[in-house]
């Protein structure tokens, strides 16, 4: 079995061939990050679809294709021509913050939590899609003509490349428009966000015969990138968990049934053809590697090798904390008004201590996420981690210490692609067996006052962010 996995991510599109003999990178290309206004993050949909087509064209003879997508990123297009009428509005985009705040003030969050399992936050697709209908001039005429199509990026790719206007349950569960209990689009949620339900794609299983791509290649899996990574990490049983440290950091843990937790989000991990959905809990940190890159841009370090070890004790032990709320706080706080900050600086604080605090801040935030998931800290199975920050040995040990659980640092660098390929093989009626290896780190005890120091710093930036938001909103908001 030869399966091609295409990982269409936030910064690049990459294709890998997986077979019993091993994995081969087929093609990789980065795409532009477009920032047209403060808080706006966009991609060019034509650039993305062209990059996927280039991955397909570069592939040798294969048996099946899996496609992993960005999750919450979305757009609108003309169903008759396939022409996008908007850019891709990326999951990081915060243009609908005011819309979400107004809905919260009206008490609508109880509805989204009860039906979609999600808080009101611009991270999810629903408010973005409603914004498109309200603000893009072409949207309403196309809707009246029955030609408007709204969806996450996977639906656009599948429509353009395979002639199938469809998404999968894992991606649909990231929109805040899916009723988790029924597995169908929810009319009340669509009305709440102003999204015409008739413009949304069909929801089809994650695996199976999903369409014929250019070159006659068969698409047999389509899934959110984080859920693909969870499968690639080998998660198959309730309690199995993974954390991916990319632009943001995202944790997922299988639950075995639809479950909720304080601040963590119930989601669909995957729903294979002919099988019931597999459920998970999800939690994210908006700024992980992006926080480290922010510190590098400020000149706190030059080469990543410089921050692989520190001679000093942890910055938090010296009263220095960094809260990586550079794009707000996600799980479990869901506070877009919070802002990043260093706390506890003095005249003798050096650059090394500041960047050390950045790494610690990402780890503390992930510890908050995992605590929100209410996972058993005494569980024997290690939490599997991957992504750029997993290559930093100091960070990994500090993370294990804070989590109070062993962590496994995977030797396989492309777990999103691996999980996507494994699901594609299953969708084609076969399997790709893969032996996962990695280094396991055991946790060491940490003082309780470290957590208290970080909580105080995080509460401070939340309070400051709220006051800053009121000042920017004008006198009527005060």
C-alpha positions as CSV (number, residue, x, y, z in Angstrom):
1,X,0.0,0.0,0.0
2,X,1.4,3.4,-1.1
3,X,-0.5,6.3,0.5
4,X,0.2,10.0,-0.3
5,X,-0.5,12.4,2.7
6,X,-0.9,16.1,1.9
7,X,-0.6,18.3,4.9
8,X,-2.0,21.7,4.1
9,X,-1.0,23.7,7.1
10,X,-0.8,27.2,8.3
11,X,2.5,28.1,6.8
12,X,3.1,25.4,4.1
13,X,1.8,22.5,2.1
14,X,3.8,19.3,2.2
15,X,3.3,15.9,0.7
16,X,4.8,12.6,1.9
17,X,4.6,9.1,0.5
18,X,4.2,6.4,3.2
19,X,4.6,2.7,2.5
20,X,5.9,-0.3,4.4
21,X,9.5,0.5,3.4
22,X,9.3,4.0,5.0
23,X,8.4,7.6,4.3
24,X,9.6,9.9,1.5
25,X,9.0,13.6,1.2
26,X,7.5,14.3,-2.2
27,X,7.0,18.0,-2.3
28,X,6.9,21.0,0.0
29,X,6.1,24.7,-0.6
30,X,5.5,27.6,1.8
31,X,2.7,30.1,1.1
32,X,2.3,33.8,2.0
33,X,0.9,35.1,5.3
34,X,-1.2,38.1,4.6
35,X,-2.0,40.7,7.3
36,X,-4.2,43.3,5.7
37,X,-5.3,45.0,9.0
38,X,-4.6,44.6,12.7
39,X,-6.0,41.2,13.9
40,X,-6.6,40.0,10.3
41,X,-4.7,37.0,9.0
42,X,-5.4,35.7,5.5
43,X,-4.1,33.2,2.9
44,X,-4.7,33.3,-0.9
45,X,-7.0,30.4,-1.7
46,X,-5.7,30.1,-5.3
47,X,-2.2,29.8,-4.0
48,X,-3.2,27.0,-1.6
49,X,-5.1,25.0,-4.1
50,X,-2.3,25.4,-6.6
51,X,0.2,24.1,-4.0
52,X,-2.0,21.0,-3.4
53,X,-2.2,20.4,-7.1
54,X,1.6,20.6,-7.3
55,X,1.9,18.0,-4.5
56,X,-0.4,15.7,-6.5
57,X,1.5,16.3,-9.7
58,X,4.9,15.5,-8.0
59,X,3.6,12.2,-6.6
60,X,4.7,8.9,-8.1
61,X,2.2,6.0,-8.6
62,X,0.2,5.7,-5.4
63,X,-2.9,3.8,-4.2
64,X,-4.7,6.6,-2.3
65,X,-4.5,10.1,-1.0
66,X,-5.2,11.7,2.4
67,X,-5.7,15.4,2.9
68,X,-5.1,17.2,6.2
69,X,-6.5,20.7,6.6
70,X,-6.0,23.7,8.9
71,X,-9.2,23.1,10.8
72,X,-10.9,26.4,11.5
73,X,-9.7,28.5,8.5
74,X,-12.5,29.2,6.1
75,X,-13.7,31.1,3.0
76,X,-16.6,31.6,0.5
77,X,-16.7,30.8,-3.2
78,X,-19.0,30.6,-6.2
79,X,-20.4,27.1,-6.5
80,X,-20.9,27.5,-10.3
81,X,-17.4,28.6,-11.2
82,X,-15.3,27.5,-8.2
83,X,-14.0,31.0,-7.9
84,X,-13.2,32.2,-4.3
85,X,-14.9,35.4,-3.4
86,X,-12.9,35.9,-0.3
87,X,-9.4,35.1,0.9
88,X,-9.0,32.3,3.4
89,X,-9.7,33.8,6.8
90,X,-7.2,31.9,8.9
91,X,-7.9,30.4,12.3
92,X,-5.6,33.0,13.9
93,X,-7.8,35.8,12.6
94,X,-9.5,37.9,15.3
95,X,-11.7,40.2,13.1
96,X,-14.9,38.8,14.7
97,X,-13.9,39.4,18.3
98,X,-16.6,42.1,18.7
99,X,-19.3,39.9,17.2
100,X,-18.4,37.1,19.6
101,X,-18.4,39.6,22.6
102,X,-21.9,40.9,21.6
103,X,-23.2,37.3,21.4
104,X,-21.7,36.5,24.8
105,X,-23.3,39.6,26.3
106,X,-26.6,38.4,24.9
107,X,-26.2,35.0,26.6
108,X,-25.6,33.1,23.4
109,X,-22.6,31.2,24.7
110,X,-24.9,28.8,26.6
111,X,-26.3,27.7,23.2
112,X,-22.9,27.2,21.5
113,X,-21.6,25.2,24.5
114,X,-24.7,23.0,24.7
115,X,-24.9,22.3,21.0
116,X,-21.4,22.6,19.5
117,X,-19.4,22.1,22.7
118,X,-17.5,25.3,21.9
119,X,-17.2,28.8,23.5
120,X,-17.8,31.9,21.6
121,X,-14.4,32.8,20.1
122,X,-13.3,34.1,16.7
123,X,-10.9,31.1,16.6
124,X,-13.8,28.9,15.3
125,X,-15.3,29.2,11.8
126,X,-18.9,30.2,12.5
127,X,-18.4,33.9,13.3
128,X,-16.0,34.3,10.3
129,X,-18.6,32.7,7.9
130,X,-21.3,35.0,9.3
131,X,-19.0,37.9,8.8
132,X,-18.5,37.0,5.1
133,X,-22.3,36.9,4.5
134,X,-22.7,40.3,6.2
135,X,-19.7,42.1,4.7
136,X,-18.7,40.6,1.3
137,X,-20.8,42.2,-1.4
138,X,-20.9,39.2,-3.7
139,X,-22.2,36.8,-0.9
140,X,-25.9,37.7,-0.8
141,X,-26.4,37.8,-4.6
142,X,-24.7,34.4,-4.9
143,X,-26.9,33.1,-2.0
144,X,-30.0,34.3,-3.8
145,X,-28.9,32.5,-6.9
146,X,-28.2,29.3,-5.0
147,X,-24.5,29.5,-5.8
148,X,-22.9,30.6,-2.5
149,X,-20.7,28.0,-0.9
150,X,-19.3,28.5,2.6
151,X,-16.9,26.2,4.3
152,X,-13.6,25.4,5.8
153,X,-10.6,25.0,3.4
154,X,-11.0,21.3,3.0
155,X,-14.5,21.8,1.4
156,X,-13.0,24.3,-1.0
157,X,-10.1,22.0,-2.0
158,X,-12.4,19.0,-2.4
159,X,-14.9,21.0,-4.5
160,X,-12.2,22.4,-6.8
161,X,-10.0,19.3,-7.1
162,X,-12.5,16.4,-6.7
163,X,-15.8,17.9,-7.7
164,X,-17.3,17.1,-4.2
165,X,-18.6,19.8,-2.0
166,X,-18.0,18.1,1.3
167,X,-16.3,18.2,4.7
168,X,-15.7,15.6,7.3
169,X,-17.0,15.4,10.9
170,X,-13.6,16.3,12.5
171,X,-13.5,19.5,10.6
172,X,-17.2,20.3,11.0
173,X,-16.8,19.9,14.7
174,X,-14.4,22.9,14.6
175,X,-16.9,25.3,13.1
176,X,-19.3,25.8,16.0
177,X,-22.1,25.0,13.6
178,X,-22.2,21.2,14.1
179,X,-24.5,19.7,16.7
180,X,-22.1,17.2,18.3
181,X,-25.0,15.0,19.5
182,X,-26.5,14.6,16.1
183,X,-23.4,14.9,13.8
184,X,-25.4,17.3,11.6
185,X,-25.4,21.0,10.9
186,X,-27.5,22.8,13.5
187,X,-30.2,25.2,12.3
188,X,-30.2,27.2,15.6
189,X,-26.5,27.7,15.5
190,X,-26.5,28.7,11.9
191,X,-29.2,31.2,12.6
192,X,-27.3,32.5,15.6
193,X,-24.2,33.3,13.5
194,X,-26.1,34.3,10.3
195,X,-24.8,31.4,8.3
196,X,-27.3,30.0,5.7
197,X,-27.3,26.3,6.3
198,X,-28.0,25.6,2.6
199,X,-24.6,27.1,1.7
200,X,-22.7,24.6,3.9
201,X,-21.0,21.4,2.6
202,X,-22.3,17.9,3.0
203,X,-20.7,16.1,6.0
204,X,-19.2,12.8,4.9
205,X,-17.1,10.2,6.8
206,X,-13.4,10.9,7.4
207,X,-12.4,7.9,5.3
208,X,-13.8,6.1,2.3
209,X,-14.1,6.8,-1.4
210,X,-14.2,10.6,-1.2
211,X,-13.6,11.6,-4.8
212,X,-11.2,11.5,-7.7
213,X,-8.4,14.0,-7.7
214,X,-6.4,15.3,-10.7
215,X,-4.3,12.5,-12.3
216,X,-6.9,9.9,-11.3
217,X,-5.7,9.7,-7.7
218,X,-8.4,8.6,-5.2
219,X,-9.0,10.7,-2.1
220,X,-9.7,8.3,0.8
221,X,-9.2,10.4,3.9
222,X,-9.9,14.1,4.8
223,X,-9.3,15.3,8.3
224,X,-8.2,18.2,10.5
225,X,-4.4,18.3,10.9
226,X,-4.4,18.1,14.7
227,X,-6.7,15.0,14.6
228,X,-4.5,13.5,11.9
229,X,-1.5,14.0,14.2
230,X,-3.4,12.3,17.1
231,X,-3.9,9.3,14.9
232,X,-0.3,9.4,13.8
233,X,0.8,9.5,17.5
234,X,-0.8,6.1,17.8
235,X,-3.8,7.2,19.9
236,X,-6.4,4.5,19.8
237,X,-7.7,4.2,23.4
238,X,-9.4,6.6,25.8
239,X,-6.8,8.6,27.7
240,X,-4.2,8.5,24.9
241,X,-3.0,12.1,24.4
242,X,-0.7,14.1,22.2
243,X,0.6,17.7,22.1
244,X,1.8,19.3,18.9
245,X,4.0,22.4,19.3
246,X,3.7,24.4,16.1
247,X,2.7,28.1,15.6
248,X,0.3,27.4,18.5
249,X,0.3,24.3,20.8
250,X,-2.6,21.9,20.6
251,X,-3.4,19.0,22.9
252,X,-5.9,16.3,22.0
253,X,-6.9,13.3,24.1
254,X,-9.3,10.5,23.2
255,X,-12.3,10.2,25.6
256,X,-14.2,7.1,24.3
257,X,-17.5,9.1,24.4
258,X,-18.8,12.6,24.0
259,X,-17.4,14.3,27.1
260,X,-17.0,17.8,28.4
261,X,-14.5,19.4,30.7
262,X,-14.1,22.9,32.2
263,X,-12.6,25.0,29.5
264,X,-11.5,22.1,27.3
265,X,-13.5,21.4,24.2
266,X,-15.3,18.2,23.1
267,X,-14.6,17.4,19.5
268,X,-14.8,14.6,17.0
269,X,-11.4,13.0,16.4
270,X,-12.5,11.1,13.3
271,X,-15.4,9.1,12.0
272,X,-14.4,6.3,9.7
273,X,-16.7,5.0,7.0
274,X,-19.3,2.7,8.5
275,X,-18.1,3.4,12.1
276,X,-19.5,5.7,14.9
277,X,-17.5,8.9,15.6
278,X,-14.5,8.7,17.9
279,X,-14.5,11.6,20.4
280,X,-11.7,13.6,22.0
281,X,-11.1,16.6,24.2
282,X,-9.1,19.5,22.6
283,X,-7.2,22.4,24.1
284,X,-4.9,25.0,22.6
285,X,-2.4,27.7,23.3
286,X,-2.5,30.3,20.6
287,X,1.2,31.3,20.7
288,X,3.9,28.6,21.2
289,X,6.6,28.5,18.5
290,X,5.3,31.9,17.5
291,X,6.1,33.2,21.0
292,X,9.7,31.8,20.7
293,X,10.0,33.5,17.3
294,X,8.7,36.7,18.8
295,X,11.6,36.6,21.4
296,X,14.1,35.9,18.6
297,X,12.8,38.8,16.6
298,X,13.3,41.0,19.6
299,X,17.0,40.0,19.6
300,X,16.8,37.9,22.8
301,X,18.7,35.1,21.0
302,X,20.0,34.4,17.5
303,X,20.4,30.7,17.1
304,X,18.0,28.1,18.5
305,X,20.9,26.1,19.8
306,X,21.5,28.9,22.3
307,X,18.2,28.1,24.2
308,X,18.7,24.3,24.3
309,X,20.0,24.6,27.9
310,X,20.3,27.2,30.6
311,X,22.8,27.4,33.4
312,X,20.5,29.3,35.8
313,X,17.6,27.9,37.7
314,X,14.2,28.3,36.1
315,X,13.1,31.9,35.6
316,X,9.9,31.3,37.5
317,X,11.9,30.2,40.6
318,X,13.5,33.7,40.4
319,X,10.1,35.4,40.2
320,X,10.2,36.0,36.5
321,X,7.2,34.9,34.4
322,X,6.1,35.3,30.8
323,X,2.5,34.9,29.8
324,X,2.4,34.0,26.1
325,X,-1.0,35.7,25.4
326,X,0.4,37.4,22.3
327,X,-2.9,36.5,20.5
328,X,-5.0,36.2,23.6
329,X,-5.6,33.2,25.8
330,X,-7.3,30.1,24.5
331,X,-8.1,27.0,26.6
332,X,-9.4,27.1,29.4
333,X,-9.8,30.9,29.7
334,X,-10.9,31.9,26.2
335,X,-9.9,35.5,26.6
336,X,-9.0,37.4,23.5
337,X,-8.4,40.6,25.4
338,X,-5.5,39.2,27.3
339,X,-2.1,40.3,26.1
340,X,1.4,38.8,26.5
341,X,3.8,40.2,29.1
342,X,6.9,39.6,31.2
343,X,6.4,40.0,34.9
344,X,8.9,40.3,37.7
345,X,11.7,42.0,35.6
346,X,14.4,44.0,37.4
347,X,17.5,46.0,36.4
348,X,19.6,42.8,36.5
349,X,17.3,40.7,34.3
350,X,19.2,39.5,31.2
351,X,18.1,38.3,27.8
352,X,18.7,34.7,28.7
353,X,16.3,34.9,31.6
354,X,13.7,36.6,29.4
355,X,13.8,33.9,26.7
356,X,13.9,31.2,29.4
357,X,10.7,32.6,30.8
358,X,9.1,32.5,27.3
359,X,9.8,28.7,27.1
360,X,8.5,28.3,30.6
361,X,5.3,30.3,29.8
362,X,4.4,28.1,26.9
363,X,4.9,25.0,29.2
364,X,2.8,26.6,32.0
365,X,0.0,27.4,29.6
366,X,0.0,23.8,28.3
367,X,-0.1,22.5,31.9
368,X,-3.3,24.6,32.3
369,X,-4.7,23.0,29.2
370,X,-4.0,19.5,30.3
371,X,-5.4,20.2,33.8
372,X,-8.6,21.5,32.1
373,X,-8.9,18.2,30.3
374,X,-8.9,16.5,33.8
375,X,-6.6,13.8,32.5
376,X,-5.3,11.3,35.1
377,X,-1.9,12.7,36.1
378,X,-1.0,9.2,37.5
379,X,-1.6,7.5,34.2
380,X,1.2,5.2,33.0
381,X,1.1,6.0,29.3
382,X,3.3,9.0,28.4
383,X,1.9,12.0,26.7
384,X,3.3,12.0,23.2
385,X,4.7,15.3,21.9
386,X,5.9,16.6,18.5
387,X,6.6,19.8,16.7
388,X,9.4,22.3,16.6
389,X,9.6,23.0,20.3
390,X,9.9,19.2,21.0
391,X,13.4,19.5,19.7
392,X,14.4,21.7,22.6
393,X,15.6,19.3,25.4
394,X,15.4,21.9,28.2
395,X,11.8,22.8,27.3
396,X,10.8,19.1,27.1
397,X,12.0,18.3,30.5
398,X,10.4,21.4,32.0
399,X,7.1,20.5,30.3
400,X,7.3,16.9,31.8
401,X,7.9,18.4,35.2
402,X,4.9,20.7,35.0
403,X,2.6,18.0,33.6
404,X,3.6,15.5,36.3
405,X,3.5,12.8,33.6
406,X,6.1,11.2,31.4
407,X,6.3,12.6,27.9
408,X,7.5,10.8,24.8
409,X,9.3,12.8,22.2
410,X,8.6,11.1,18.9
411,X,11.4,10.2,16.6
412,X,8.9,10.6,13.7
413,X,8.9,14.3,12.6
414,X,5.8,14.0,10.4
415,X,3.1,12.6,12.6
416,X,0.3,14.7,11.0
417,X,1.3,13.2,7.6
418,X,1.7,9.7,9.1
419,X,-1.8,9.8,10.6
420,X,-3.3,11.1,7.4
421,X,-1.6,8.4,5.4
422,X,-2.7,5.7,7.8
423,X,-6.3,6.8,7.6
424,X,-6.1,7.1,3.8
425,X,-4.9,3.5,3.7
426,X,-7.8,2.4,5.9
427,X,-10.2,4.3,3.7
428,X,-8.8,2.3,0.8
429,X,-9.4,-1.0,2.7
430,X,-5.8,-1.6,3.8
431,X,-3.4,-0.7,6.7
432,X,0.0,1.0,7.0
433,X,1.7,-0.5,10.0
434,X,4.2,1.9,11.7
435,X,6.4,1.3,14.7
436,X,6.6,4.5,16.7
437,X,9.8,5.2,18.6
438,X,10.9,8.0,20.8
439,X,12.7,9.2,24.0
440,X,10.7,9.1,27.2
441,X,11.3,11.8,29.9
442,X,10.2,11.2,33.5
443,X,8.8,14.1,35.5
444,X,10.6,15.7,38.4
445,X,8.8,17.3,41.4
446,X,8.3,21.1,41.2
447,X,7.4,23.6,43.9
448,X,3.7,24.5,44.1
449,X,4.6,28.2,44.3
450,X,5.8,28.1,40.7
451,X,2.2,27.5,39.6
452,X,0.9,30.3,42.0
453,X,3.4,32.7,40.5
454,X,2.4,31.9,36.9
455,X,-1.4,32.1,37.8
456,X,-0.8,35.6,39.3
457,X,1.0,36.7,36.2
458,X,-1.7,35.3,33.9
459,X,-4.5,37.0,35.9
460,X,-2.6,40.3,35.7
461,X,-2.5,40.3,31.9
462,X,-6.2,39.3,31.7
463,X,-7.1,42.3,33.8
464,X,-4.8,44.6,31.8
465,X,-6.2,43.3,28.5
466,X,-9.7,44.0,29.6
467,X,-8.9,47.6,30.6
468,X,-7.0,48.1,27.3
469,X,-10.0,46.8,25.3
470,X,-12.4,49.2,27.1
471,X,-10.1,52.1,26.3
472,X,-9.9,51.2,22.6
473,X,-13.7,50.6,22.4
474,X,-14.4,54.2,23.2
475,X,-16.1,56.0,26.1
476,X,-19.5,54.3,25.6
477,X,-17.9,50.9,26.5
478,X,-16.5,52.0,29.8
